[in-house]
């Protein structure tokens, strides 16, 4: 769930039962993997570079079209193991799986990405279609001309 590359997500260490009252211990597995690249050809960092252990549930929702089984497994784990799902509001912003710390916040930004990812999974192209047609541009461009963008 971390980052956005599903390759890294699948290679992330899994939490094991707590070794101390401070939180769950994390087993790290050494793997020799071929070099992976971004869509622009740059090499991806080694998964060991992501040592903080912070995961965000909305990232797994975004991975649904590419790795549905892994994405669902990634969503079930923080909800089950860390209580990262709030029945009234949805997933909390993040979980540090190294310390067990769960964010106190449920962000509308995250929930919006979750809703968009679910829409894409249930109705592929639903969100892209309006942007591909000329109607969106012709309706939004006049609104943007009224805005002043500056630094």
C-alpha positions as CSV (number, residue, x, y, z in Angstrom):
1,X,0.0,0.0,0.0
2,X,2.9,2.4,0.4
3,X,4.0,4.6,-2.4
4,X,2.0,3.8,-5.4
5,X,3.9,1.0,-7.2
6,X,2.1,-2.3,-6.6
7,X,5.4,-4.2,-7.1
8,X,6.7,-2.6,-3.9
9,X,3.5,-3.1,-2.1
10,X,3.6,-6.9,-2.7
11,X,7.2,-7.1,-1.5
12,X,6.5,-5.2,1.7
13,X,7.1,-7.0,4.9
14,X,4.2,-8.5,6.7
15,X,3.6,-7.7,10.4
16,X,4.2,-10.6,12.8
17,X,2.8,-10.9,16.4
18,X,4.2,-8.3,18.8
19,X,7.6,-9.0,20.3
20,X,7.3,-6.3,22.9
21,X,4.7,-3.9,24.3
22,X,6.1,-1.2,22.0
23,X,4.3,-2.7,18.9
24,X,4.5,-5.4,16.3
25,X,7.8,-6.7,15.2
26,X,8.4,-6.7,11.4
27,X,10.1,-9.6,9.6
28,X,12.1,-8.3,6.6
29,X,12.8,-10.8,3.8
30,X,15.8,-10.4,1.6
31,X,14.9,-11.0,-2.0
32,X,17.0,-10.7,-5.2
33,X,14.7,-9.1,-7.7
34,X,15.3,-7.8,-11.2
35,X,15.5,-4.0,-11.6
36,X,12.1,-2.5,-11.9
37,X,11.4,0.8,-13.7
38,X,8.9,3.6,-13.5
39,X,6.7,4.3,-16.5
40,X,9.3,6.9,-17.5
41,X,12.2,4.4,-17.5
42,X,13.8,5.5,-14.2
43,X,14.8,2.7,-11.8
44,X,12.6,2.2,-8.8
45,X,14.3,2.5,-5.4
46,X,15.0,-0.8,-3.6
47,X,12.1,-1.7,-1.4
48,X,14.5,-1.6,1.6
49,X,14.6,2.2,1.0
50,X,11.1,2.5,2.4
51,X,12.1,1.8,6.0
52,X,9.5,4.0,7.8
53,X,6.8,1.4,7.4
54,X,4.0,3.8,6.8
55,X,1.2,2.5,4.6
56,X,-1.9,4.3,3.3
57,X,-5.1,2.4,2.5
58,X,-6.1,4.6,-0.4
59,X,-3.0,3.5,-2.3
60,X,-4.3,-0.1,-2.3
61,X,-7.6,1.1,-3.7
62,X,-5.8,2.7,-6.5
63,X,-4.0,-0.6,-7.3
64,X,-7.4,-2.5,-7.7
65,X,-7.3,-2.5,-11.5
66,X,-3.8,-3.8,-11.6
67,X,-3.6,-6.3,-8.7
68,X,-7.1,-6.8,-7.3
69,X,-6.2,-9.8,-5.0
70,X,-3.2,-8.1,-3.5
71,X,-5.0,-4.8,-3.1
72,X,-7.9,-6.4,-1.2
73,X,-5.4,-8.3,1.0
74,X,-3.5,-5.1,1.7
75,X,-6.8,-3.5,2.7
76,X,-7.9,-6.3,5.0
77,X,-4.6,-6.4,6.9
78,X,-4.5,-2.8,8.4
79,X,-8.2,-3.0,9.2
80,X,-7.9,-6.3,11.0
81,X,-4.4,-5.9,12.5
82,X,-4.4,-2.3,13.4
83,X,-8.0,-1.1,13.6
84,X,-7.4,1.3,10.7
85,X,-11.0,1.2,9.5
86,X,-13.6,3.5,11.2
87,X,-17.1,2.1,10.8
88,X,-18.6,5.6,10.6
89,X,-16.1,7.3,8.3
90,X,-13.9,4.8,6.4
91,X,-10.2,4.2,6.4
92,X,-7.9,6.3,8.5
93,X,-5.2,8.2,6.7
94,X,-2.2,5.9,7.4
95,X,-0.7,3.2,9.6
96,X,2.9,2.9,10.6
97,X,3.2,-0.9,10.6
98,X,6.6,-0.7,12.3
99,X,5.2,1.1,15.4
100,X,1.5,0.1,15.2
101,X,0.6,3.9,15.2
102,X,-2.7,4.6,13.4
103,X,-3.4,8.1,12.2
104,X,-6.1,10.0,14.2
105,X,-7.4,11.4,10.9
106,X,-9.9,10.3,8.3
107,X,-9.2,12.6,5.3
108,X,-11.8,13.6,2.7
109,X,-8.9,13.6,0.2
110,X,-8.3,9.9,0.9
111,X,-12.0,9.0,0.8
112,X,-12.3,10.8,-2.5
113,X,-9.5,8.7,-4.0
114,X,-11.1,5.6,-2.6
115,X,-14.5,6.5,-4.2
116,X,-12.8,7.3,-7.5
117,X,-10.8,4.0,-7.4
118,X,-14.0,2.0,-6.6
119,X,-15.9,3.7,-9.4
120,X,-13.0,2.8,-11.8
121,X,-13.0,-0.8,-10.6
122,X,-16.8,-1.2,-10.9
123,X,-17.3,0.8,-14.1
124,X,-14.0,1.1,-16.0
125,X,-13.7,4.4,-17.9
126,X,-16.5,6.1,-16.0
127,X,-14.3,8.9,-14.7
128,X,-12.1,9.1,-17.8
129,X,-14.9,9.4,-20.4
130,X,-15.9,13.0,-19.6
131,X,-12.3,14.1,-19.9
132,X,-11.8,12.4,-23.3
133,X,-14.8,14.1,-24.8
134,X,-14.7,17.8,-25.7
135,X,-17.7,18.6,-23.5
136,X,-15.6,18.8,-20.3
137,X,-13.0,21.2,-21.7
138,X,-15.6,23.5,-23.2
139,X,-17.5,23.7,-19.9
140,X,-14.5,24.1,-17.6
141,X,-12.3,26.4,-19.6
142,X,-14.6,29.5,-19.1
143,X,-14.6,28.8,-15.4
144,X,-10.8,28.7,-15.2
145,X,-10.4,32.0,-17.1
146,X,-12.1,33.7,-14.1
147,X,-9.4,32.4,-11.7
148,X,-6.1,34.1,-11.0
149,X,-3.3,31.7,-10.5
150,X,-0.1,33.0,-8.9
151,X,2.7,32.1,-6.6
